[in-house]
Amino acid sequence: MSTDVNKMFEQQLEQLTGPARKFAELALDHAQKVSAFQTEVARDYILMGVGYAKEAAAIDSPQSLQKWLGGRGDAVQTVGKRVGDDVQTLLGFGRDYAEQTSKLSREQIETVSKAIDRAA
């Protein structure tokens, strides 16, 4: 008899804590993805900036200055495209997270509705 009570208690505890655990796991996974991406992006932007600074430091003649200035348009275009791509990636992470949380919410509503129907 106490085994049945323990099983019932475990089932009820899982029904109560399972959804919260799933949401926490989802939030943690999302935070890890976003922070890993941001770390990678920060490193890449720093390396680009250092590269541009090294190019500027190597200017030693009017010709090299002209060449360096001529390359700024390409540099701006490269950085602009990269920023756009990075924003799209972050938006994708957000959309994915929103879809997954919506799915979990719908599942929880169904579970609660079934439990209410059984209790009634």
MDAnalysis code that builds the backbone (N, CA, C; Angstrom):
import MDAnalysis as mda
import numpy as np

u = mda.Universe.empty(360, n_residues=120, atom_resindex=np.repeat(np.arange(120), 3), trajectory=True)
u.add_TopologyAttr("name", ["N", "CA", "C"] * 120)
u.add_TopologyAttr("resid", np.arange(1, 121))
u.add_TopologyAttr("resname", ["MET", "SER", "THR", "ASP", "VAL", "ASN", "LYS", "MET", "PHE", "GLU", "GLN", "GLN", "LEU", "GLU", "GLN", "LEU", "THR", "GLY", "PRO", "ALA", "ARG", "LYS", "PHE", "ALA", "GLU", "LEU", "ALA", "LEU", "ASP", "HIS", "ALA", "GLN", "LYS", "VAL", "SER", "ALA", "PHE", "GLN", "THR", "GLU", "VAL", "ALA", "ARG", "ASP", "TYR", "ILE", "LEU", "MET", "GLY", "VAL", "GLY", "TYR", "ALA", "LYS", "GLU", "ALA", "ALA", "ALA", "ILE", "ASP", "SER", "PRO", "GLN", "SER", "LEU", "GLN", "LYS", "TRP", "LEU", "GLY", "GLY", "ARG", "GLY", "ASP", "ALA", "VAL", "GLN", "THR", "VAL", "GLY", "LYS", "ARG", "VAL", "GLY", "ASP", "ASP", "VAL", "GLN", "THR", "LEU", "LEU", "GLY", "PHE", "GLY", "ARG", "ASP", "TYR", "ALA", "GLU", "GLN", "THR", "SER", "LYS", "LEU", "SER", "ARG", "GLU", "GLN", "ILE", "GLU", "THR", "VAL", "SER", "LYS", "ALA", "ILE", "ASP", "ARG", "ALA", "ALA"])
u.atoms.positions = np.array([
    [0.815, -1.191, 0.000],
    [0.000, 0.000, 0.000],
    [0.857, 1.252, 0.000],
    [1.926, 1.261, 0.813],
    [2.769, 2.447, 0.842],
    [3.512, 2.606, -0.478],
    [3.755, 1.506, -1.191],
    [4.390, 1.578, -2.501],
    [3.473, 2.307, -3.476],
    [2.183, 2.003, -3.417],
    [1.220, 2.691, -4.286],
    [1.160, 4.191, -3.972],
    [1.196, 4.510, -2.697],
    [1.160, 5.908, -2.284],
    [2.423, 6.622, -2.766],
    [3.568, 5.951, -2.640],
    [4.826, 6.547, -3.093],
    [4.807, 6.776, -4.605],
    [4.303, 5.800, -5.344],
    [4.227, 5.948, -6.805],
    [3.309, 7.106, -7.179],
    [2.174, 7.186, -6.500],
    [1.229, 8.254, -6.783],
    [1.854, 9.616, -6.441],
    [2.569, 9.671, -5.314],
    [3.230, 10.915, -4.923],
    [4.293, 11.295, -5.956],
    [5.083, 10.339, -6.432],
    [6.112, 10.601, -7.437],
    [5.483, 11.107, -8.742],
    [4.357, 10.501, -9.134],
    [3.682, 10.931, -10.356],
    [3.168, 12.363, -10.218],
    [2.579, 12.663, -9.086],
    [2.058, 14.008, -8.870],
    [3.191, 15.034, -8.800],
    [4.291, 14.643, -8.165],
    [5.434, 15.529, -8.088],
    [6.007, 15.796, -9.483],
    [6.082, 14.760, -10.307],
    [6.564, 14.920, -11.680],
    [5.630, 15.815, -12.470],
    [4.319, 15.664, -12.294],
    [3.363, 16.512, -13.005],
    [3.513, 17.976, -12.597],
    [3.849, 18.209, -11.331],
    [3.993, 19.572, -10.851],
    [5.333, 20.190, -11.246],
    [6.402, 19.431, -11.145],
    [7.736, 19.992, -11.374],
    [8.258, 19.771, -12.791],
    [7.718, 18.793, -13.511],
    [8.206, 18.478, -14.851],
    [8.189, 19.666, -15.792],
    [7.063, 20.364, -15.913],
    [7.025, 21.519, -16.822],
    [8.018, 22.621, -16.436],
    [8.157, 22.889, -15.152],
    [9.113, 23.919, -14.715],
    [10.538, 23.503, -15.064],
    [10.828, 22.222, -14.891],
    [12.159, 21.718, -15.224],
    [12.418, 21.836, -16.727],
    [11.407, 21.522, -17.535],
    [11.555, 21.632, -18.991],
    [11.792, 23.087, -19.404],
    [11.042, 24.011, -18.793],
    [11.238, 25.430, -19.107],
    [12.641, 25.888, -18.684],
    [13.089, 25.434, -17.507],
    [14.421, 25.813, -17.037],
    [15.507, 25.263, -17.961],
    [15.350, 24.026, -18.395],
    [16.319, 23.432, -19.317],
    [16.344, 24.194, -20.639],
    [15.183, 24.556, -21.127],
    [15.083, 25.310, -22.376],
    [15.741, 26.685, -22.229],
    [15.470, 27.365, -21.122],
    [16.060, 28.685, -20.890],
    [17.577, 28.587, -20.770],
    [18.065, 27.570, -20.101],
    [19.506, 27.390, -19.952],
    [20.160, 27.094, -21.299],
    [19.544, 26.240, -22.080],
    [20.064, 25.927, -23.410],
    [20.123, 27.185, -24.274],
    [19.057, 27.976, -24.221],
    [19.015, 29.223, -24.997],
    [20.120, 30.173, -24.537],
    [20.282, 30.320, -23.238],
    [21.320, 31.215, -22.706],
    [22.710, 30.749, -23.129],
    [22.936, 29.438, -23.135],
    [24.230, 28.920, -23.557],
    [24.489, 29.199, -25.036],
    [23.473, 28.996, -25.875],
    [23.632, 29.266, -27.307],
    [23.954, 30.737, -27.555],
    [23.187, 31.607, -26.921],
    [23.363, 33.038, -27.136],
    [24.724, 33.499, -26.612],
    [25.111, 33.055, -25.416],
    [26.394, 33.507, -24.866],
    [27.568, 32.962, -25.678],
    [27.490, 31.715, -26.161],
    [28.561, 31.176, -26.999],
    [28.667, 31.965, -28.301],
    [27.526, 32.292, -28.876],
    [27.515, 33.076, -30.111],
    [28.102, 34.467, -29.875],
    [27.688, 35.109, -28.789],
    [28.180, 36.452, -28.493],
    [29.688, 36.450, -28.239],
    [30.189, 35.417, -27.590],
    [31.628, 35.304, -27.348],
    [32.382, 35.174, -28.666],
    [31.860, 34.329, -29.545],
    [32.486, 34.140, -30.856],
    [32.470, 35.439, -31.662],
    [31.340, 36.112, -31.666],
    [31.198, 37.356, -32.423],
    [32.125, 38.434, -31.856],
    [32.190, 38.545, -30.543],
    [33.068, 39.544, -29.934],
    [34.522, 39.292, -30.334],
    [34.936, 38.035, -30.293],
    [36.304, 37.694, -30.688],
    [36.555, 38.099, -32.146],
    [35.607, 37.773, -33.007],
    [35.767, 38.093, -34.428],
    [35.852, 39.599, -34.669],
    [35.008, 40.382, -33.995],
    [35.046, 41.834, -34.169],
    [36.357, 42.417, -33.630],
    [36.834, 41.869, -32.525],
    [38.112, 42.337, -31.985],
    [39.234, 42.052, -32.980],
    [39.242, 40.845, -33.542],
    [40.277, 40.497, -34.518],
    [40.197, 41.385, -35.767],
    [38.975, 41.690, -36.206],
    [38.829, 42.602, -37.346],
    [39.386, 43.975, -36.995],
    [39.043, 44.486, -35.821],
    [39.524, 45.802, -35.403],
    [41.033, 45.847, -35.286],
    [41.610, 44.803, -34.727],
    [43.064, 44.741, -34.605],
    [43.699, 44.701, -35.997],
    [43.099, 43.937, -36.899],
    [43.616, 43.873, -38.271],
    [43.592, 45.230, -38.944],
    [42.486, 45.956, -38.787],
    [42.383, 47.290, -39.381],
    [43.401, 48.242, -38.746],
    [43.606, 48.113, -37.434],
    [44.577, 48.968, -36.754],
    [45.998, 48.668, -37.227],
    [46.296, 47.403, -37.429],
    [47.624, 47.035, -37.938],
    [47.847, 47.582, -39.342],
    [46.805, 47.529, -40.162],
    [46.915, 48.089, -41.502],
    [47.190, 49.592, -41.426],
    [46.485, 50.276, -40.525],
    [46.682, 51.722, -40.383],
    [48.081, 52.021, -39.855],
    [48.567, 51.203, -38.944],
    [49.902, 51.425, -38.381],
    [51.002, 51.200, -39.413],
    [50.707, 50.427, -40.436],
    [51.707, 50.133, -41.465],
    [51.791, 51.217, -42.539],
    [50.963, 52.248, -42.440],
    [50.992, 53.331, -43.432],
    [52.315, 54.080, -43.292],
    [53.072, 54.110, -44.406],
    [54.370, 54.778, -44.339],
    [54.664, 55.657, -45.548],
    [53.638, 55.819, -46.381],
    [53.833, 56.659, -47.560],
    [52.478, 57.159, -48.038],
    [52.490, 58.175, -48.867],
    [51.211, 58.641, -49.418],
    [50.494, 57.543, -50.217],
    [51.232, 56.691, -50.883],
    [50.627, 55.610, -51.660],
    [49.959, 54.578, -50.739],
    [50.641, 54.240, -49.641],
    [50.036, 53.271, -48.723],
    [48.819, 53.867, -48.021],
    [48.856, 55.180, -47.761],
    [47.685, 55.858, -47.184],
    [46.528, 55.804, -48.161],
    [46.809, 56.093, -49.413],
    [45.752, 56.065, -50.431],
    [45.179, 54.656, -50.565],
    [46.046, 53.664, -50.556],
    [45.581, 52.271, -50.642],
    [44.719, 51.922, -49.432],
    [45.168, 52.345, -48.247],
    [44.426, 52.050, -47.029],
    [43.059, 52.729, -47.050],
    [43.028, 53.987, -47.448],
    [41.751, 54.711, -47.524],
    [40.825, 54.085, -48.562],
    [41.394, 53.612, -49.659],
    [40.582, 52.955, -50.682],
    [39.946, 51.665, -50.188],
    [40.579, 51.006, -49.245],
    [40.041, 49.760, -48.700],
    [38.998, 49.948, -47.622],
    [38.800, 51.170, -47.152],
    [37.827, 51.406, -46.071],
    [36.404, 51.109, -46.537],
    [36.103, 51.368, -47.787],
    [34.755, 51.063, -48.284],
    [34.470, 49.579, -48.204],
    [35.444, 48.766, -48.592],
    [35.281, 47.314, -48.493],
    [35.151, 46.876, -47.035],
    [35.955, 47.514, -46.172],
    [35.913, 47.164, -44.748],
    [34.537, 47.471, -44.156],
    [34.016, 48.630, -44.481],
    [32.690, 49.016, -43.975],
    [31.625, 48.061, -44.503],
    [31.734, 47.704, -45.760],
    [30.768, 46.771, -46.351],
    [30.862, 45.402, -45.676],
    [32.069, 44.930, -45.419],
    [32.267, 43.634, -44.760],
    [31.677, 43.634, -43.354],
    [31.983, 44.690, -42.611],
    [31.462, 44.787, -41.236],
    [29.941, 44.920, -41.254],
    [29.417, 45.717, -42.152],
    [27.963, 45.879, -42.242],
    [27.254, 44.575, -42.542],
    [27.803, 43.802, -43.471],
    [27.201, 42.506, -43.795],
    [27.289, 41.574, -42.596],
    [28.413, 41.590, -41.925],
    [28.598, 40.713, -40.765],
    [27.615, 41.069, -39.658],
    [27.447, 42.353, -39.405],
    [26.495, 42.784, -38.375],
    [25.090, 42.315, -38.743],
    [24.703, 42.490, -40.003],
    [23.380, 42.036, -40.444],
    [23.197, 40.539, -40.267],
    [24.204, 39.775, -40.637],
    [24.138, 38.320, -40.481],
    [24.035, 37.934, -39.002],
    [24.813, 38.614, -38.158],
    [24.790, 38.306, -36.727],
    [23.437, 38.628, -36.099],
    [22.852, 39.733, -36.517],
    [21.519, 40.093, -36.013],
    [20.498, 39.041, -36.433],
    [20.572, 38.585, -37.673],
    [19.647, 37.545, -38.148],
    [19.820, 36.252, -37.355],
    [21.053, 35.907, -37.034],
    [21.301, 34.704, -36.235],
    [20.665, 34.844, -34.855],
    [20.871, 35.988, -34.209],
    [20.269, 36.207, -32.891],
    [18.745, 36.194, -32.958],
    [18.187, 36.790, -33.995],
    [16.729, 36.759, -34.159],
    [16.238, 35.323, -34.330],
    [17.008, 34.518, -35.047],
    [16.661, 33.108, -35.211],
    [16.663, 32.370, -33.881],
    [17.661, 32.662, -33.042],
    [17.685, 32.057, -31.704],
    [16.429, 32.445, -30.928],
    [16.046, 33.718, -31.028],
    [14.856, 34.196, -30.316],
    [13.586, 33.552, -30.823],
    [13.469, 33.425, -32.155],
    [12.279, 32.778, -32.725],
    [12.196, 31.315, -32.287],
    [13.319, 30.631, -32.324],
    [13.353, 29.231, -31.924],
    [12.954, 29.078, -30.460],
    [13.475, 29.944, -29.619],
    [13.141, 29.902, -28.193],
    [11.653, 30.172, -27.978],
    [11.120, 31.150, -28.671],
    [9.690, 31.471, -28.537],
    [8.820, 30.299, -28.987],
    [9.187, 29.659, -30.089],
    [8.423, 28.506, -30.570],
    [8.461, 27.361, -29.565],
    [9.630, 27.112, -29.013],
    [9.752, 26.005, -28.059],
    [9.002, 26.289, -26.763],
    [9.051, 27.538, -26.281],
    [8.307, 27.854, -25.064],
    [6.801, 27.801, -25.316],
    [6.369, 28.205, -26.504],
    [4.946, 28.110, -26.841],
    [4.501, 26.651, -26.867],
    [5.328, 25.812, -27.443],
    [5.012, 24.383, -27.505],
    [4.905, 23.802, -26.095],
    [5.858, 24.136, -25.229],
    [5.794, 23.652, -23.846],
    [4.558, 24.178, -23.132],
    [4.204, 25.423, -23.388],
    [3.012, 26.004, -22.763],
    [1.751, 25.269, -23.206],
    [1.660, 24.991, -24.516],
    [0.485, 24.249, -25.021],
    [0.417, 22.858, -24.397],
    [1.564, 22.195, -24.295],
    [1.591, 20.860, -23.677],
    [1.129, 20.930, -22.225],
    [1.571, 21.955, -21.500],
    [1.183, 22.092, -20.098],
    [-0.311, 22.375, -19.972],
    [-0.846, 23.194, -20.853],
    [-2.283, 23.484, -20.821],
    [-3.078, 22.212, -21.071],
    [-2.638, 21.407, -22.032],
    [-3.316, 20.133, -22.309],
    [-3.260, 19.208, -21.101],
    [-2.098, 19.149, -20.454],
    [-1.938, 18.280, -19.285],
    [-2.859, 18.731, -18.153],
    [-2.903, 20.023, -17.908],
    [-3.766, 20.551, -16.846],
    [-5.229, 20.327, -17.192],
    [-5.604, 20.524, -18.441],
    [-6.999, 20.314, -18.859],
    [-7.408, 18.865, -18.657],
    [-6.544, 17.932, -19.010],
    [-6.842, 16.509, -18.815],
    [-6.984, 16.188, -17.337],
    [-6.107, 16.768, -16.504],
    [-6.183, 16.516, -15.069],
    [-7.486, 17.068, -14.494],
    [-7.911, 18.234, -14.985],
    [-9.178, 18.806, -14.511],
    [-10.355, 17.947, -14.936],
    [-10.309, 17.454, -16.187],
    [-11.382, 16.592, -16.688],
    [-11.477, 15.294, -15.859],
    [-10.318, 14.735, -15.498],
    [-10.324, 13.505, -14.695],
    [-10.858, 13.758, -13.314],
    [-10.540, 14.936, -12.760],
    [-10.980, 15.274, -11.408],
    [-12.474, 15.582, -11.361],
    [-13.021, 16.031, -12.472],
    [-14.424, 16.448, -12.477],
    [-15.369, 15.286, -12.544],
])
